[in-house]
Each structure stands twice: as structure tokens, then as C-alpha cells.
Amino acid sequence: MQPIKINPRGEQSAAKFALFELGFRPFFLCAAASAVAYMGLWLAVYVWGLSLKLPYSAAVWHQHEMLFGYTVAVIAGFLLTAVQNWTGRSTPKGVPLALLVGVWLVGRIAPWLAFPPWLAALSDVVFLPLLAIVLAAPILRRKQWHNCLIPAMLLGMALANVGVHAAALGLKAPQVDGHQLMLGLVVALIIVLAGRLIPFFTRRAYGGVEPPQHKVLGGILHGAVAGFILTKALFPETWLLGVFSLLAAGALGWRLLGWYAASIWSEPLLWALHVGCAWIVVGFGLQALVSAGLLAVPLAVHAFTAGGIGVVTLGMMVRVSLGHTSRPMRASKPMTFAFILINAAAFSRVILPLLIPNQYVNVMVFFGGLWMAAFGLFVWKFTPILIGLRKNTEGLPG
């Protein structure tokens, strides 16, 4: 990297290009841009009848790209940054990071090209195992055995991706729904990381305030989530799925209540994470109703995806991007508005179909517009931040 030029005020030149200095930069930018593009394209398909020339149906493409495209990009950006912090060892930057981003991009583009379907599938499948290896290396060198769960979960996601592509190619494979397995693993990863990060962020925001941690409650929650993942992927029709969903909803809800304080509403970067986790509680609750035959499956799925994943990932992208570019840890007015928009999008996708079922198509357009506006605000405000250098000269990574 070229030497940093200091202006007369002692700040770095904002004109320098630093997109590949740390993993969060390119992956968050790719994630936010894809969130806007994917939703716009899906609305064109679902509402206006656009035909996609792909090796699989448009519905499969939509599910796959929101989970294995957008969500995986956020996960990659966050973990490449977090693992460097946890271990004190560098994760890819510069050309290696650019190549890793390239692997992710090829997986997104390949289905649209004249590749044989098996080659398009292979180009997508390789990213998650590669990311797992890249992250496992510093974790194992530091003998941080408690963090080995992270690459293990990524390998589980890779297996889910193999299952999706195998089904799309018509191959005989175990009867596992790859999308449902991936959804369960993403929810589990959010719950694991939230258990570490929300108490930490609360301490940082409120000067040593320590949110309670209950080991027994945590054990019940993690056991219920593990049961939820297995039954949803393997035996989605069993009554056990409803039981695990209720247990997970109760345990996670109780944990969030223990962490709650009215003061979080003065910190958008904090309340966004609380509300995102609350959407996951809603998702578990709705899944219990689905298992009882009282509700349609998509409402529970979108409580997890549009609500839990959408809100938490947007909140973490903003927080990590500010923190690792040495900016004040305060959400600007546009990004606070983006947090409101993404929650309104989740509400419109999950709740409005129950209230006005005869307006489903209009609800979809409304939801999609809110989603695109929320992530469009991130692209607008954070592209210069993610491309430019840190605001100081501390020599810190990022």
C-alpha cells in the first residue's frame, strides 16, 4: 500500500483507495448493493412477470441469493474483520482479499452466463469452504478452540449450499432442504454472536453496565436452536419442530428482556440489534403456529429473513463500518431512518398479509420498496467510507 499522505490538519487524504484493506469493506459494499439489486429484480419477476433465464426457477434463485449471496457476503465481511480482532492475526487484505471477493462474485454471476449448470453450481459452492479455511487458520494458530464453532458452522452452510444445487441439478441426495438448513444455521450464528456482542456493546455504551448472562438459559436456548435446525431441515412436518420453536422463542425472548433497558432507544446502533433479535423471537413464535397448522409458512420465514437477518445485518454493517474506520459510534440521521425503514419492511412483509390479505401484491411492492430504500441509504452513505482510508493515523488495521 502506498504511504498515507497527511494534510495540514493531520488527517488522511480521503482520495486514497482502501477497499481491500480489511474484509468488511468490499463484502459489506457488495452485500448492500446486492440487497438492492436482488429485491428490485425479484419484484420485476413476482409482480411484473419478468422471465429469468436461469438453470432453476426464479423462486429458487430468490431464496438462494438472499441467503447464499447477500447474507453470506455480510457474514464474510463481519467474520474476516472479527477473527482478526479475536486472534490478533491478519486475515486476507489486498490481492488475496480481492481474489476472495472475486470468488463470491463469480458465484453470483455464473448462473447468468452460458456455463454448464454443474460448473455454475461449483463456482458458487467453493466460496464457503474457502472462507472457513481462511478463518480457521488464525483461530487454530491461536488455539482459540471456543471459536472453532465459527468455521464449523460455515462448513455446515456449505453443505446446505451443496444440497440446494444438488436438488436444482436433479441429483439424488439425502432429503434435506438446503435453504431451510441454511436459514437455521444463519439464525443460530446470529444468536451465538448476539450473545457475545450485545452485552459487549452495552458495556461500551453505558460505561461498564453488565447485562446478565444466565448459563442455564443459554444452554436451553442453544439446545432448542439445534433441535430447530435439525427438525426444520430433516423433519419439517413433525410436531417436534413446534416444540423446539416455542422453547427457542421463550429462551431468546427471556434473554432479550434481561438485556433490555429503556436507555437503548437513545442508541440506534444498539436498539437495531435488540429489535433484530426480537424479530427472530417472532420468527420462532410464528413457526410454532405454522407447525400447529394455524399459519402459512412464508410469514414465519420472512420474520427470520426480512426481520431478523435484515435488521441485524444492516445494524452490524453500520456499526462495524463506523468502528473500523475510526468514526464516531453514532448512527447518522439517514442511517437511523434506514433502521426504521428496514423494520417497516419486515412489518409489511410479515404482518400486513394477515391484516389485508387481498392486497398481497401491493404489500409485496411496498415491502420491496422499503427494503431497497434502507439498503440504498447504506450504499449512498457508506460507499465513500468503505472505499476511503481511516480518519486517523493510528496505524490500526482497516
VENNOR-V779877 format. One record per pair of residues at least 4 apart in sequence whose C-alpha atoms are under 7 Angstrom apart, sorted by the first residue. I is the first residue (numbers start at 1). J is the second residue. D is the distance in Angstrom with one decimal. If there is no record, write none. Layout:
# VENNOR-V779877
i,j,d
I,J,D
I,J,D
This chain:
# VENNOR-V779877
i,j,d
4,12,6.5
5,12,6.0
5,13,6.0
6,10,5.4
6,11,5.5
6,12,5.0
6,13,6.4
7,11,5.7
7,12,6.5
7,13,6.6
11,391,6.3
11,392,5.9
12,389,6.9
12,391,6.1
12,392,6.3
12,393,7.0
14,388,5.5
14,389,6.2
15,388,6.5
16,388,5.7
16,389,6.3
17,387,5.6
17,388,5.4
17,389,6.8
18,387,5.2
18,388,5.3
18,389,5.5
19,25,5.6
19,26,5.8
19,386,6.0
19,387,4.4
19,388,7.0
20,25,6.6
20,26,6.4
20,93,5.6
20,94,5.0
20,97,6.2
20,98,6.4
21,93,5.2
21,94,6.0
21,398,5.4
22,81,6.5
22,93,5.5
22,398,5.0
23,27,6.4
23,77,4.8
23,80,5.2
23,81,5.7
23,97,6.9
24,28,5.5
24,77,3.8
24,78,5.7
24,80,7.0
24,81,6.1
25,29,6.3
25,386,5.0
26,30,6.1
27,31,5.9
27,73,5.3
27,74,6.3
27,76,6.7
27,77,4.9
27,101,7.0
28,32,6.1
28,73,6.7
28,74,5.7
28,77,6.0
28,317,6.5
29,33,6.2
29,379,6.8
29,383,6.8
30,34,6.0
31,35,6.1
31,70,4.9
31,73,5.4
31,74,6.0
32,36,6.5
32,375,5.6
32,378,6.9
32,379,6.2
33,37,6.2
33,379,6.6
34,38,5.6
34,70,6.1
35,39,6.2
35,70,6.1
35,375,6.7
36,40,6.2
36,372,4.8
36,375,6.2
36,376,6.4
37,41,6.1
38,42,6.0
39,43,6.1
39,368,6.1
39,372,6.8
40,44,6.3
41,45,6.3
42,46,6.0
42,62,6.7
43,47,5.4
43,365,6.8
43,368,7.0
44,48,5.0
44,49,6.3
44,50,5.5
45,49,4.7
45,50,4.3
45,51,6.4
47,361,6.7
52,58,6.5
54,111,6.0
54,112,6.3
55,111,6.7
55,117,6.3
56,60,6.5
56,61,6.9
56,168,6.1
57,61,6.3
58,62,6.1
59,63,6.3
60,64,6.0
61,65,5.9
62,66,6.2
63,67,6.3
64,68,5.5
64,179,7.0
65,69,4.3
65,70,6.3
66,70,5.0
66,71,6.2
67,71,5.0
67,72,6.5
68,72,5.2
69,73,6.2
69,108,6.8
70,74,6.6
71,75,6.2
72,76,6.0
73,77,6.2
74,78,6.1
74,313,6.7
75,79,6.0
76,80,5.9
77,81,6.4
78,82,6.0
79,83,5.6
80,84,6.5
80,91,6.0
80,135,6.9
81,85,6.6
82,86,6.1
83,87,5.9
83,135,6.8
84,88,5.4
84,89,5.3
84,90,5.4
84,91,5.8
87,138,6.4
87,139,6.3
87,142,6.3
89,138,6.0
92,96,5.5
92,97,4.9
93,97,4.6
94,98,6.2
95,99,6.1
96,100,6.3
97,101,6.2
98,102,6.1
99,103,6.3
100,104,6.6
101,105,6.2
102,106,6.1
103,107,6.5
103,127,6.2
104,108,6.6
104,127,6.0
105,109,6.2
106,110,5.7
106,123,6.5
107,120,7.0
107,123,5.1
107,124,3.9
109,113,6.9
110,115,6.7
110,120,5.0
111,120,5.5
115,119,6.2
115,120,5.9
116,120,6.4
117,121,6.2
118,122,6.1
119,123,6.1
120,124,6.6
121,125,6.2
121,165,6.0
122,126,6.3
125,158,6.6
125,161,6.3
125,162,6.4
126,130,6.2
127,131,6.1
128,132,6.1
128,154,6.1
128,155,6.7
128,158,5.4
129,133,6.3
129,155,5.8
129,158,6.2
130,134,6.2
131,135,6.2
132,136,5.9
132,151,4.6
132,154,5.8
132,155,6.5
133,137,6.3
135,139,6.7
135,151,6.5
136,140,5.9
136,148,6.9
136,151,5.9
137,141,6.2
138,142,6.2
139,143,6.1
139,144,5.4
139,147,6.7
139,148,6.9
140,144,6.2
144,148,7.0
148,152,6.4
149,153,6.1
150,154,6.4
151,155,6.3
152,156,6.4
153,157,6.3
153,185,6.9
154,158,6.2
155,159,6.3
156,160,6.4
157,161,6.3
157,182,5.5
157,185,6.8
158,162,6.3
159,163,6.3
160,164,6.4
160,178,4.3
160,179,6.7
160,181,5.9
160,182,5.7
161,165,6.3
161,178,6.0
162,166,5.9
163,167,6.2
163,176,6.9
163,178,5.0
164,168,6.3
164,178,4.9
164,179,6.6
165,169,6.1
166,170,6.2
166,171,5.1
166,173,6.9
167,171,5.9
175,234,6.9
176,233,5.5
176,234,5.4
177,181,6.2
177,233,5.3
178,182,6.0
179,183,6.1
180,184,6.2
180,232,6.5
180,233,5.5
181,185,6.2
181,229,6.2
181,233,5.0
182,186,6.1
183,187,6.2
184,188,6.1
184,229,4.9
185,189,6.1
185,229,6.9
186,190,6.2
187,191,6.3
188,192,6.2
188,225,6.5
189,193,6.1
190,194,5.8
191,195,6.2
192,196,6.9
193,197,5.9
194,198,5.4
196,200,6.6
197,201,5.9
198,202,6.0
199,203,6.2
199,210,6.7
199,211,5.5
200,204,6.3
201,205,6.1
202,206,6.0
202,209,6.7
203,207,5.6
203,208,4.6
203,209,5.0
203,210,6.0
204,208,6.7
211,259,5.2
212,258,6.4
212,259,6.7
214,218,6.1
215,219,6.1
216,220,6.3
217,221,6.1
217,251,6.3
218,222,6.1
219,223,6.0
220,224,6.0
220,251,6.7
221,225,6.1
221,248,5.4
221,251,5.2
221,252,6.3
222,226,6.1
223,227,6.2
224,228,6.0
224,244,5.1
224,247,5.9
224,248,5.2
225,229,6.2
225,244,7.0
225,248,5.9
226,230,6.4
227,231,6.1
227,244,6.0
228,232,5.8
228,241,5.9
228,244,5.3
228,245,6.2
229,233,6.1
230,234,5.8
231,235,4.7
231,236,5.7
231,241,5.6
232,236,4.4
232,241,6.4
236,241,6.6
239,243,6.7
239,291,6.4
240,244,6.2
241,245,6.0
241,291,6.7
242,246,6.2
242,287,6.6
242,288,4.2
242,291,5.2
243,247,6.3
244,248,6.1
245,249,6.0
245,284,4.9
245,285,6.5
245,287,6.4
245,288,5.5
246,250,6.1
246,284,6.5
246,285,6.1
246,288,6.0
247,251,6.1
248,252,5.9
248,284,6.6
249,253,5.8
249,281,4.8
249,284,5.2
249,285,5.9
250,254,6.0
251,255,6.2
252,256,6.2
252,281,6.4
253,257,6.2
253,281,6.0
254,258,6.3
255,259,6.4
256,260,6.0
264,270,6.1
264,271,5.5
265,271,5.8
267,271,6.2
268,272,5.8
268,331,6.2
268,336,6.2
269,315,6.2
269,319,6.4
269,330,6.9
269,331,6.2
270,274,6.6
271,275,6.0
272,276,6.0
272,311,6.6
272,312,6.7
272,315,5.7
272,339,6.6
273,277,6.2
273,312,5.3
273,315,6.3
274,278,6.2
275,279,6.3
276,280,6.8
276,307,6.2
276,308,4.6
276,311,4.9
276,312,4.9
277,281,6.6
277,308,5.8
278,282,6.4
279,283,6.1
279,303,5.9
279,304,6.5
279,307,5.2
279,308,4.8
280,284,6.3
280,303,6.6
280,304,5.3
280,308,5.0
281,285,6.2
282,286,6.0
282,303,6.4
283,287,6.1
283,300,5.0
283,301,6.8
283,303,4.7
283,304,5.1
284,288,6.4
285,289,6.6
286,290,6.2
286,300,5.0
287,291,6.1
287,300,5.3
288,292,6.3
289,293,6.4
289,294,5.3
289,295,5.7
290,294,5.6
290,295,4.6
290,296,6.0
290,297,5.9
297,301,6.4
298,302,6.0
299,303,6.2
299,350,5.1
300,304,6.6
301,305,6.2
302,306,5.1
302,307,6.6
302,349,6.9
302,350,6.2
303,307,4.8
303,308,6.4
303,346,6.8
303,350,6.0
304,308,4.7
304,309,6.2
305,309,4.8
305,310,6.1
306,310,4.9
306,346,5.1
307,311,5.7
307,343,6.6
307,346,4.8
308,312,6.0
309,313,5.8
310,314,6.2
310,342,7.0
311,315,6.1
311,342,6.2
311,343,6.6
312,316,6.1
313,317,6.0
314,318,6.3
315,319,6.2
316,320,5.9
317,321,5.9
318,322,6.2
319,323,6.1
319,329,6.9
320,324,5.9
321,325,6.2
322,326,6.3
322,327,5.0
322,328,6.7
322,329,6.1
323,327,6.0
323,329,6.3
324,398,5.8
325,390,4.4
325,391,6.3
325,398,6.5
326,390,5.9
326,391,5.7
326,392,6.7
327,391,6.9
331,335,5.8
331,336,5.9
332,336,6.1
333,337,6.1
334,338,6.2
334,377,6.8
335,339,6.3
335,377,6.8
335,378,6.9
336,340,6.5
337,341,6.1
338,342,6.1
338,374,4.4
338,377,6.5
339,343,6.4
339,374,7.0
340,344,6.1
341,345,6.1
341,370,5.7
341,371,7.0
341,374,5.6
342,346,6.3
342,370,6.5
342,371,5.7
342,374,5.7
343,347,6.2
344,348,6.1
345,349,6.2
345,367,4.8
345,370,5.2
345,371,5.7
346,350,6.0
347,351,5.3
347,352,6.8
348,352,4.9
348,363,6.6
348,367,5.6
349,353,6.8
349,363,7.0
349,364,6.9
349,367,5.8
351,355,6.7
352,356,5.9
353,357,4.7
353,360,6.0
359,363,6.1
360,364,6.2
361,365,6.4
362,366,6.2
363,367,6.0
364,368,6.0
365,369,6.1
366,370,6.3
367,371,6.2
368,372,6.1
369,373,6.1
370,374,6.2
371,375,6.5
372,376,5.7
373,377,6.1
374,378,6.8
375,379,6.3
376,380,6.1
377,381,6.1
378,382,5.6
379,383,5.5
382,386,5.9
383,387,6.1
384,388,5.8
390,398,7.0
